Amino acid sequence: MNQLKLVARIIEKSALRYTPAGVPIAAAVLMHRSLQHEANIERIVELEMNAQAAGNISRAFHDLPLDVEIEFTGFLARRNRNSKSLVFHVNEIGTHLLD
């Protein structure tokens, strides 16, 4: 199964674009920071991840505010067929979380 759920903040957005078939694509950079437990040790985890949303959810994704923690659900895929870098494809937007 390829499913990712991540609480993150949008720190950068790109302009809404359209595929040649007319499908809207919204792209952003997400920032995640959390405290995780690994081998009985607490560890601070920080990461930035490229994300995108396509189709009906793209406008809602594009309109989200910057720097607000939100829960995103989706899957990971290569940027393109020949790439080794990954993109988080968001297909569900959760609620805004309070700090």
N, C-alpha and C positions, 0 to 999 in steps of 0.2 A: 504494500500500500504506500502511496506517495501522498501524504497529507501533512501540512504544516499549519500549526496554530501559533501565532506570535503576537505578543503585546509589544507595540512599538509606536514611535512618534514619526510622523512625516517631517523630514528636515529639508527636503528639496523636491520640487515638482517640475515637470516638463509641460509644455503646451500640449493640449489634447490633439491627437493626430488621428488620421484615418488610414486604414489599409486600402489597397487598390479595390477591394470588394466593398468598401464603404463602412467597414466595422470600426467603431471608435476605440482608440487605445489611449489609456491614461497611464503615465509612467511617473514614478517617484523613487526617492531614496528613503528607506526606513532606518531608524536608529533604535536599537534595543539595548536595554541595560537591566540586569537582574542579578540576584544573588542565587547561586545554584550550589547544590551539594554534590560532591564527587569524591569517592573514596573516603567518606567521613570527614571531608574538609570543605569549608565554605569557600566559594570562589565567586568573584565578581566577573560577570560575563558582559562584555560590550561588543556590539557588532553593528555594521552598516550593511544593508542589503538592498539591491535593486529590486523593485517590485513593479508590476503592471496589472491593470485590470482591463478586460476587453468586453465589448458588447454593452448590454444594459446596465451593468454595474459601473462602467467606466466614468460616467458623469458624477455619480455619487462619490466615487473614489477621488476624482479630480477636485471636487468641491470641499473635501475634508480640510479642516484647519491645520496649519503647521503647529508642531510642537505640543500636540495633545495626545496622551496615551490612548490608543485604540486597539482592540483585538481584531486581528486579521486571520482569516482562514483561507487556505488555498493549497497549491502544490508547487514543487520545484521542477524546473525544466531548463535545458540549455538555452542560452541566448538565441542561438540559431543552430542549425544542424552540424556545422563545423566548429562550433565554439566549445571550450571547456568551462567557461564561466556560467554560473547559474542565475536564474531570475525567479523570483517568487511571484507566481501568478495568483493574484487575489481573486477569489470568487465569492467571498462572504465578508462583510464588514460588521463587526460587533459593535458594542456600545462604547461610548467614550468613558474612560476610567478616570476616577479622581486620584490625585496625587496624595 
